[in-house]
Amino acid sequence: MDKVTIIINESPGTMRAWNGLRLAAGMVGVDVEPIVFLLDNGVYIAKKNQELPVGLNEFNLADKASELMELGVKIFVCGACAKSKGIGKEDVICGVEFTNMIRLCASIKESKHVLTF
């Protein structure tokens, strides 16, 4: 099965971040293995207890990330990026893995494509 690395730098309030996760879900449906890396402001996607304005609950990216992990998608958070934002392992949703650039580089090497959002 082909692997694709998806790097998301955007925070949960953007459509780019939302579309990155939607694309990962679509890839599962066509037998492609997406691997998602959250860098920079993208680490906020994994933050627990996101409260969105009324009417925007479908854009809760922590919930979307949890759904993806239930489908078998691996989601990684850059540990250095999270630390710089004051986010620890206790602050993120269950199943997200903290990692480093070496793991990202390995994923890029193993992937057929690399996409950034």
Secondary structure, DSSP 8 states (H G I E B T S, - for coil): --EEEEEE-S-TTSHHHHHHHHHHHHHHHTT-EEEEEE-GGGGGGGBSS----TT-GGG-HHHHHHHHHHTT-EEEEEHHHHHHTT--GGGB-TT-EEE-HHHHHHHHHH-SEEEE-
